[in-house]
């Protein structure tokens, strides 16, 4: 029985412009900060 070679998925974000990459990074950072603030409120308030 032969195993199929693993197919490496292409990076879906490789075609983004520099501005779109900055927006994506900013959105990810903003989401992490939001989750962190929510977690602190839940834990300590």
MMTF fields as JSON, N, C-alpha, C and O atoms, coordinates in Angstrom:
{
  "mmtfVersion": "1.0.0",
  "mmtfProducer": "UNKNOWN",
  "numBonds": 179,
  "numAtoms": 180,
  "numGroups": 45,
  "numChains": 1,
  "numModels": 1,
  "chainsPerModel": [1],
  "groupsPerChain": [45],
  "chainIdList": ["A"],
  "bondAtomList": [4, 2, 8, 6, 12, 10, 16, 14, 20, 18, 24, 22, 28, 26, 32, 30, 36, 34, 40, 38, 44, 42, 48, 46, 52, 50, 56, 54, 60, 58, 64, 62, 68, 66, 72, 70, 76, 74, 80, 78, 84, 82, 88, 86, 92, 90, 96, 94, 100, 98, 104, 102, 108, 106, 112, 110, 116, 114, 120, 118, 124, 122, 128, 126, 132, 130, 136, 134, 140, 138, 144, 142, 148, 146, 152, 150, 156, 154, 160, 158, 164, 162, 168, 166, 172, 170, 176, 174],
  "bondOrderList": [1, 1, 1, 1, 1, 1, 1, 1, 1, 1, 1, 1, 1, 1, 1, 1, 1, 1, 1, 1, 1, 1, 1, 1, 1, 1, 1, 1, 1, 1, 1, 1, 1, 1, 1, 1, 1, 1, 1, 1, 1, 1, 1, 1],
  "groupList": [{"groupName": "UNK", "atomNameList": ["N", "CA", "C", "O"], "elementList": ["N", "C", "C", "O"], "formalChargeList": [0, 0, 0, 0], "bondAtomList": [1, 0, 2, 1, 3, 2], "bondOrderList": [1, 1, 2], "singleLetterCode": "X", "chemCompType": "L-PEPTIDE LINKING"}],
  "groupTypeList": [0, 0, 0, 0, 0, 0, 0, 0, 0, 0, 0, 0, 0, 0, 0, 0, 0, 0, 0, 0, 0, 0, 0, 0, 0, 0, 0, 0, 0, 0, 0, 0, 0, 0, 0, 0, 0, 0, 0, 0, 0, 0, 0, 0, 0],
  "groupIdList": [1, 2, 3, 4, 5, 6, 7, 8, 9, 10, 11, 12, 13, 14, 15, 16, 17, 18, 19, 20, 21, 22, 23, 24, 25, 26, 27, 28, 29, 30, 31, 32, 33, 34, 35, 36, 37, 38, 39, 40, 41, 42, 43, 44, 45],
  "secStructList": [7, 7, 7, 7, 7, 7, 7, 7, 7, 7, 7, 6, 6, 6, 6, 7, 7, 2, 2, 2, 2, 2, 2, 2, 2, 2, 2, 2, 2, 2, 2, 2, 2, 2, 2, 2, 2, 2, 2, 2, 2, 2, 2, 2, 7],
  "xCoordList": [0.847, 0.0, 0.888, 1.759, 0.65, 1.486, 0.829, -0.37, 1.622, 1.083, 1.121, 2.058, 0.095, 0.063, 0.996, 1.052, 1.719, 2.571, 1.708, 0.638, 2.197, 1.442, 1.459, 2.499, 0.318, 0.207, 0.324, -0.431, 1.268, 1.462, 0.517, 0.549, -0.309, -1.259, -0.521, 0.441, -0.989, -0.374, -0.796, -1.877, 0.072, -0.23, -1.309, -1.063, -2.499, -3.564, -3.292, -3.98, -2.297, -2.039, -0.832, -0.415, -0.26, 0.965, 0.715, 1.636, -0.52, -0.824, -1.308, -1.657, -1.333, -1.814, -0.777, 0.428, -1.277, -0.359, 0.225, -0.226, 1.231, 1.868, 0.855, 0.862, -0.015, -1.029, -1.993, -2.36, -2.402, -3.317, -2.653, -3.311, -1.356, -0.645, -0.607, -0.763, -0.401, -0.399, -1.777, -1.885, -2.83, -4.185, -4.464, -5.096, -3.999, -4.216, -3.499, -4.071, -2.252, -1.499, -2.155, -2.244, -2.614, -3.271, -4.557, -4.862, -5.309, -6.551, -6.267, -6.998, -5.205, -4.846, -4.422, -4.839, -3.597, -3.144, -4.33, -4.437, -5.222, -6.407, -7.276, -7.806, -7.418, -8.223, -7.583, -8.285, -6.257, -5.591, -5.72, -5.942, -5.584, -5.737, -7.157, -7.362, -8.14, -9.534, -9.802, -10.481, -9.27, -9.46, -8.75, -9.278, -7.555, -6.81, -7.58, -7.68, -8.121, -8.891, -10.142, -10.487, -10.823, -12.01, -11.646, -12.369, -10.541, -10.107, -9.821, -10.208, -9.15, -8.845, -10.129, -10.243, -11.095, -12.36, -13.083, -13.643, -13.073, -13.763, -13.075, -13.741, -11.756, -11.026, -11.039, -11.14, -10.941, -10.695, -11.824, -11.727, -12.87, -13.967, -15.225, -16.249],
  "yCoordList": [-1.186, 0.0, 1.243, 1.407, 2.086, 3.269, 4.477, 4.707, 5.24, 6.448, 7.594, 7.723, 8.415, 9.585, 10.65, 10.833, 11.347, 12.431, 13.554, 13.867, 14.142, 15.222, 16.462, 16.841, 17.07, 18.282, 19.472, 19.59, 20.343, 21.528, 22.614, 22.985, 23.107, 24.149, 25.445, 25.798, 26.142, 27.433, 28.469, 28.383, 29.444, 30.519, 31.41, 32.036, 31.483, 32.293, 33.797, 34.585, 34.197, 35.623, 36.111, 37.257, 35.261, 35.664, 36.727, 37.457, 36.825, 37.78, 39.127, 40.005, 39.3, 40.569, 41.667, 41.416, 42.887, 44.021, 44.323, 43.789, 45.185, 45.539, 46.184, 45.92, 47.032, 47.7, 46.672, 46.766, 45.694, 44.669, 43.805, 43.376, 43.548, 42.788, 43.564, 42.984, 44.877, 45.704, 45.691, 45.592, 45.79, 45.759, 44.42, 44.373, 43.339, 42.006, 41.863, 41.351, 42.313, 42.236, 43.098, 42.692, 44.286, 45.169, 44.53, 44.631, 43.878, 43.232, 42.082, 41.886, 41.322, 40.21, 40.736, 40.202, 41.78, 42.372, 42.937, 42.744, 43.637, 44.212, 43.112, 43.282, 41.991, 40.88, 40.286, 39.984, 40.115, 39.568, 40.512, 40.061, 41.806, 42.77, 42.718, 42.754, 42.632, 42.552, 41.318, 41.396, 40.181, 38.942, 39.043, 38.589, 39.634, 39.786, 40.664, 40.327, 41.785, 42.68, 41.968, 42.075, 41.237, 40.494, 39.475, 39.337, 38.766, 37.757, 38.4, 37.856, 39.548, 40.229, 40.676, 40.576, 41.168, 41.586, 40.398, 40.508, 39.273, 38.087, 37.57, 37.155, 37.594, 37.015, 37.906, 37.399, 39.207, 40.077, 41.043, 41.769, 41.077, 41.992, 41.232, 41.842],
  "zCoordList": [0.0, 0.0, 0.0, 0.854, -0.953, -1.112, -0.449, -0.604, 0.284, 0.901, -0.092, -0.881, -0.042, -0.917, -0.347, 0.869, -1.2, -0.682, -0.113, -0.634, 0.957, 1.59, 0.698, 0.161, 0.553, -0.247, 0.694, 1.659, 0.41, 1.234, 0.725, -0.448, 1.614, 1.228, 0.942, 1.625, -0.076, -0.398, 0.634, 1.216, 0.848, 1.783, 1.169, 0.139, 1.774, 1.176, 1.258, 0.61, 2.048, 2.237, 1.449, 1.616, 0.589, -0.111, -1.176, -1.543, -1.678, -2.744, -2.224, -3.014, -0.92, -0.374, -0.573, -0.592, -0.719, -0.827, 0.551, 1.564, 0.566, 1.836, 2.783, 3.985, 2.229, 3.052, 3.646, 4.818, 2.837, 3.347, 4.414, 5.362, 4.266, 5.298, 6.605, 7.68, 6.516, 7.735, 8.387, 9.609, 7.575, 8.125, 8.795, 9.85, 8.191, 8.757, 10.092, 11.055, 10.151, 11.411, 12.483, 13.641, 12.101, 13.065, 13.585, 14.774, 12.71, 13.139, 14.101, 15.071, 13.833, 14.719, 16.084, 17.112, 16.101, 17.37, 18.142, 19.353, 17.438, 18.069, 18.687, 19.784, 17.986, 18.505, 19.759, 20.724, 19.756, 20.938, 22.127, 23.251, 21.897, 22.99, 23.535, 24.748, 22.638, 23.071, 23.914, 24.937, 23.487, 24.251, 25.594, 26.609, 25.609, 26.857, 27.844, 29.024, 27.371, 28.243, 28.753, 29.93, 27.86, 28.276, 29.356, 30.343, 29.178, 30.144, 31.499, 32.533, 31.505, 32.764, 33.462, 34.684, 32.683, 33.28, 33.899, 34.99, 33.211, 33.724, 34.982, 35.931, 34.991, 36.116, 37.357, 38.474, 37.182, 38.334, 38.664, 39.653, 37.888, 38.226, 38.573, 38.883]
}
